[in-house]
Amino acid sequence: MFPEEIFKAYDLDKDAVKVEVLQNGLINATWKIISREATIILQKINTEVFKNPGAIAANVRLISDYLSQTNPGYLFAAQIPTVNGEELLKINADYYRLIPFVPDSHTISTVEKPEQAYEAAKKFGEFTHLLSGFAVEKLQVTIPDFHNLSLRFQQFENALKHGNKQRLKESKDLIGAIESEKNIVYTYENILHNPSFKHRVTHHDTKISNVLFDSNDKGLCVIDLDTVMPGYFISDIGDMMRTYLSPANEEEKDFSKIEIRDDFFKAIYDGHMSQMKDELNPEEKKQFIYSGKFMIYMQALRFLADHLNNDIYYGARYEGQNFIRAGNQMVLLQRLIEKEKELDKIISG
């Protein structure tokens, strides 16, 4: 429900605005507010996911201030303060924020063309590149251990010890497939201890819907900045590879539809490297393909662990949904591993 206090806090004439509910957000509740003067976006932050909304607001303000000084022409959708200068508006136990609406823009829910993948990878790469001089240690962690693969594997092992016994029995083959790829965890842990891998300002949620496009499908800017925090480049590249490479998403039950599209991989690589080629060092560039394995494997771990724990985190719309999701991701991982040599030629060629 849209709270009446919003109008006073942001000096909006409630009789002169139109409010529309937007359904494309998966985490936060979102409204579009249309007035004679401007169109703006209101969001209620999901505090079940983001325990410290103030950390999000502080991070966005720091980045906005930095970019306004170093790249004043860069399109960055920072939050609009209340009439009292507050970045967030607290109403009872809920937190709200107002952000600009970018005119003549749209989002894409599914990557359909390599050109879209290129534009998204370019915009995410540009975001990190322009912040290469920013003191990343100033950012707060908005979701602790969000992409901590070691922790996710530990949680998976705990599910093997304490999970639903019947589901454990039925998942034997999938468990074995996951355990056979544990080397992906070891590589991640080596990265953590390798000084060549730099902590950077990382978006952490690089699905295609987090880029705004213009009418010609050219990227305008990145959005949904809640998960922006210190991280490694493998998180952003890995999430793009996990969600762009296959025409079948993680909900697909027909695993024969899962494939790795070479032209989409090249688009991700070319788009990202158009901005980051001088930022990434040789050690990091060697792990470009690994980024996809890292993210796909982590999601498979999370889905199967949740299935074994009776779907307490993701929930399930039907019996065995998280088991299907985990199997889907393991097939995607296998397809990526099978194509690794071919993809490496794209990078080196």
C-alpha positions in Angstrom: 0.0 0.0 0.0 1.3 3.5 -0.9 1.8 5.5 2.3 0.3 9.0 2.5 3.3 10.3 4.4 5.4 10.1 1.2 3.7 13.2 -0.2 4.6 15.5 2.6 8.1 14.1 3.0 9.0 14.8 -0.6 6.7 17.9 -1.0 4.4 16.3 -3.5 0.9 17.4 -4.2 -1.1 14.2 -3.9 -3.9 15.7 -5.9 -1.6 16.4 -8.8 0.2 13.1 -9.2 -0.5 9.7 -10.6 0.9 6.6 -8.9 1.5 3.4 -10.7 2.6 0.1 -9.2 5.6 -1.4 -11.0 5.8 -5.2 -11.0 9.3 -5.8 -12.4 11.2 -5.6 -9.1 11.9 -9.0 -7.5 13.0 -7.7 -4.0 11.7 -4.2 -3.4 8.2 -2.8 -3.8 8.3 -0.1 -6.5 6.0 2.7 -7.7 6.2 5.2 -10.5 5.0 8.7 -9.4 4.0 10.9 -12.3 3.5 14.7 -11.8 3.3 17.8 -14.0 7.0 18.5 -13.1 8.6 15.1 -13.3 8.3 11.4 -13.2 10.1 9.7 -10.3 10.5 6.2 -8.8 9.6 5.3 -5.2 10.9 2.1 -3.6 10.2 0.3 -0.3 13.4 -1.5 0.7 13.0 -5.1 1.6 14.5 -5.2 5.1 14.3 -9.0 5.2 17.0 -9.0 2.5 18.8 -5.8 3.4 19.1 -5.6 7.1 20.8 -2.2 7.1 19.1 0.1 4.5 21.2 3.0 5.7 24.3 1.2 4.4 22.7 1.2 0.9 21.9 4.9 1.1 25.4 5.8 2.4 27.1 3.8 -0.4 25.0 5.4 -3.1 25.7 8.9 -1.8 29.5 8.3 -1.6 29.5 7.0 -5.2 27.3 9.7 -6.4 29.5 12.4 -4.9 32.6 10.8 -6.3 31.2 10.5 -9.8 29.8 14.1 -9.8 33.3 15.3 -9.2 35.2 12.9 -11.6 32.7 12.3 -14.3 29.9 14.9 -14.0 28.3 13.8 -17.3 27.9 10.1 -16.2 24.2 9.1 -15.8 23.8 7.9 -12.2 20.4 7.5 -10.6 21.2 8.6 -7.0 18.4 8.8 -4.5 16.5 12.1 -4.1 16.6 13.5 -0.5 13.4 14.4 1.4 12.6 18.0 2.2 14.6 17.5 5.4 17.6 16.2 3.5 17.2 12.6 4.4 18.4 9.9 2.0 15.8 7.5 3.3 12.4 8.0 4.7 11.4 5.8 7.6 7.7 5.1 8.2 7.1 2.8 11.1 9.5 -0.1 10.4 9.7 0.5 6.7 12.3 2.4 4.6 11.5 4.3 1.4 13.6 6.1 -1.1 12.9 8.2 -4.1 15.1 8.0 -7.3 14.9 9.7 -10.7 13.0 8.1 -13.5 15.2 8.1 -16.7 13.0 9.3 -19.5 12.8 7.4 -22.8 14.4 4.3 -21.2 13.3 0.7 -20.8 14.5 -2.5 -19.2 14.9 -5.9 -20.8 13.9 -9.0 -18.9 15.6 -11.6 -21.1 18.7 -11.3 -23.2 17.7 -12.0 -26.8 20.5 -10.6 -28.9 24.3 -10.5 -28.5 24.2 -6.8 -28.9 22.1 -6.5 -25.7 24.7 -8.6 -23.9 27.5 -6.4 -25.2 25.7 -3.2 -24.1 25.0 -4.6 -20.6 28.6 -5.8 -20.2 29.9 -2.5 -21.4 27.8 -0.5 -18.9 28.7 -2.7 -15.9 32.4 -2.5 -17.0 32.1 1.3 -17.3 30.6 1.6 -13.9 33.5 -0.3 -12.2 36.1 1.4 -14.4 34.9 4.9 -13.6 35.2 4.1 -9.9 38.7 2.6 -10.1 40.0 5.6 -8.2 37.4 5.4 -5.5 38.4 4.2 -2.1 36.5 1.0 -2.1 37.1 0.4 1.6 34.6 3.3 2.3 31.7 1.2 1.1 29.7 -0.8 3.5 28.7 -4.4 3.0 25.0 -4.5 2.3 24.6 -8.3 2.2 27.4 -10.1 4.2 29.0 -13.1 2.4 26.7 -12.5 -0.6 29.2 -14.2 -3.0 31.3 -16.1 -0.5 31.6 -19.5 -2.3 33.5 -21.1 0.6 30.5 -20.3 2.9 28.0 -21.6 0.3 29.9 -24.9 0.1 30.0 -25.1 3.9 26.2 -24.6 4.0 25.8 -27.3 1.4 27.9 -29.7 3.5 25.7 -28.8 6.5 22.7 -29.7 4.5 24.3 -33.1 3.7 24.6 -33.8 7.4 21.3 -32.4 8.6 19.0 -32.3 5.6 15.8 -34.2 4.7 16.9 -37.8 4.6 14.5 -38.8 1.8 15.6 -35.8 -0.3 19.2 -36.7 0.4 18.7 -40.2 -0.9 16.9 -39.0 -4.0 19.6 -36.4 -4.7 22.5 -38.8 -4.5 23.6 -38.4 -8.2 23.3 -34.6 -8.1 25.2 -34.4 -4.9 28.0 -36.5 -6.4 28.1 -34.2 -9.5 28.4 -31.2 -7.2 31.1 -32.7 -5.1 33.1 -33.7 -8.2 33.5 -30.0 -9.0 34.8 -28.8 -5.6 38.0 -27.6 -7.4 35.9 -24.5 -8.2 35.9 -23.7 -4.5 39.7 -24.2 -4.2 40.2 -21.7 -7.1 38.0 -19.2 -5.4 40.0 -19.5 -2.2 43.3 -19.1 -4.1 41.9 -15.9 -5.6 41.1 -14.6 -2.1 44.8 -15.0 -1.1 46.2 -13.7 -4.4 47.2 -10.0 -4.2 46.9 -9.7 -8.0 43.1 -9.8 -7.6 41.9 -6.4 -6.7 38.9 -5.4 -4.5 36.8 -3.1 -6.6 33.4 -1.3 -6.6 31.3 -4.3 -7.7 27.6 -4.3 -8.7 27.1 -8.0 -7.7 23.7 -8.3 -9.6 24.4 -8.0 -13.3 21.3 -9.5 -14.7 20.1 -7.7 -17.9 17.1 -6.1 -16.1 19.6 -4.0 -14.1 20.6 -1.9 -17.2 18.5 0.8 -18.7 18.4 0.9 -22.5 17.3 3.6 -24.9 15.0 3.2 -27.9 17.8 1.8 -30.0 18.8 -0.8 -27.3 21.9 1.1 -26.4 22.9 1.0 -22.7 22.2 4.2 -20.7 23.1 3.3 -17.1 23.1 0.6 -14.5 20.4 0.5 -11.9 19.4 -1.4 -8.7 22.4 -0.4 -6.7 21.5 -2.2 -3.4 24.2 -4.8 -3.8 27.0 -2.4 -4.8 29.9 -3.1 -2.4 33.5 -4.2 -2.4 34.1 -7.3 -4.5 36.0 -9.1 -7.2 35.4 -8.8 -10.9 34.4 -12.5 -11.1 31.1 -11.7 -9.4 29.9 -9.3 -12.1 31.3 -11.3 -15.0 30.0 -14.6 -13.5 26.5 -13.3 -13.1 26.4 -12.1 -16.7 27.6 -15.4 -17.9 25.2 -17.4 -15.8 22.2 -15.4 -17.0 23.1 -14.4 -20.6 24.9 -17.4 -22.1 22.0 -19.9 -22.3 18.6 -19.3 -23.9 17.2 -21.4 -21.1 16.9 -19.8 -17.7 17.3 -21.5 -14.3 13.7 -22.5 -14.2 13.9 -24.6 -17.4 13.0 -28.3 -16.7 14.0 -29.5 -20.2 17.8 -29.6 -19.7 18.3 -30.3 -23.5 17.5 -26.6 -24.1 20.5 -25.5 -22.0 23.5 -24.4 -24.2 26.4 -22.0 -24.2 26.0 -19.5 -27.0 29.5 -18.5 -28.3 28.3 -15.2 -29.7 26.8 -14.1 -26.4 30.1 -15.1 -24.6 32.0 -12.9 -27.1 29.6 -10.1 -26.6 30.1 -10.2 -22.8 33.9 -10.3 -23.2 34.1 -7.6 -25.8 31.6 -5.3 -24.0 33.3 -5.6 -20.6 36.8 -5.4 -22.0 36.0 -2.3 -23.9 36.0 -0.6 -20.5 38.1 -2.9 -18.3 41.0 -4.1 -20.5 43.5 -1.7 -18.9 42.0 -2.2 -15.4 42.2 -6.0 -15.1 45.7 -7.4 -14.8 47.0 -10.6 -16.5 46.2 -12.8 -13.5 42.7 -11.6 -13.4 42.1 -11.9 -17.2 43.2 -15.6 -17.0 40.1 -16.3 -14.8 37.6 -14.7 -17.1 35.9 -18.0 -18.0 36.3 -19.2 -14.4 34.0 -16.4 -13.4 31.1 -18.2 -15.1 32.0 -21.5 -13.3 32.2 -19.7 -10.0 28.8 -18.1 -10.2 26.9 -21.1 -11.8 28.4 -23.5 -9.3 27.6 -21.3 -6.3 23.9 -21.0 -7.4 23.7 -24.8 -7.9 25.0 -25.2 -4.3 22.5 -22.8 -3.0 19.5 -24.4 -4.8 20.4 -27.9 -3.7 21.1 -27.0 -0.1 17.8 -25.3 0.1 16.0 -28.3 -1.4 17.7 -30.6 1.2 16.7 -28.1 3.9 13.0 -28.3 2.9 13.1 -25.0 0.8 13.4 -22.7 3.8 15.2 -19.9 1.9 13.9 -19.8 -1.7 10.6 -21.5 -1.1 9.1 -23.7 -3.9 6.1 -23.2 -6.1 6.0 -26.9 -6.8 7.6 -30.1 -5.2 11.2 -30.3 -6.2 11.6 -26.9 -7.7 15.0 -26.2 -6.1 16.2 -29.7 -7.0 15.3 -28.9 -10.7 17.0 -25.5 -10.4 20.2 -27.1 -9.0 20.2 -29.8 -11.8 19.7 -27.1 -14.3 22.7 -25.1 -13.1 24.9 -28.2 -13.0 24.0 -28.9 -16.6 24.9 -25.3 -17.5 28.2 -25.6 -15.6 29.0 -28.8 -17.6 28.2 -27.1 -20.9 30.5 -24.3 -20.0 33.3 -26.7 -19.0 32.8 -28.6 -22.3 33.2 -25.4 -24.3 36.1 -23.9 -22.3 38.7 -24.5 -24.9 36.6 -22.9 -27.6 35.8 -19.9 -25.5 39.4 -19.5 -24.6 40.1 -19.2 -28.3 37.6 -16.3 -28.5 39.5 -14.5 -25.8 43.0 -15.2 -27.1 41.9 -14.6 -30.8 
